[in-house]
Amino acid sequence: MPGSHPTIPGLVLRGDLPPGHEKVLTPTALALVADLCRRFGPRVAARLDRRRDRQRRFDAGERPHVLSETEEVRGAAWTVAPIPADLLPDGRSSPPGRHPATPAG
């Protein structure tokens, strides 16, 4: 029911909960989420801060650092194999207008 949220110390649920939420959001499950937030929240926040800082630097024109040892691989002319037709049975790997199961011509 809207406005009715389970109460777990250290965890705030926002928004309306759908009917049947109590089957998934059990007190045990919510306690686990609260514990994970307490244990890893600061680390996640620090990494997100670093990510925002790095994005600001990229937005200002900084280029990502790549290992010099990989220059030969990055500079080589290479390709990847095509996707096998049986993995795309809807014909996305076929030329326009032709499905892999239809004969050419």
Long-range contacts (C-beta under 8 A, 24 or more apart in sequence): 6-30, 8-33, 8-34, 9-34, 10-34, 10-37, 10-38, 11-37
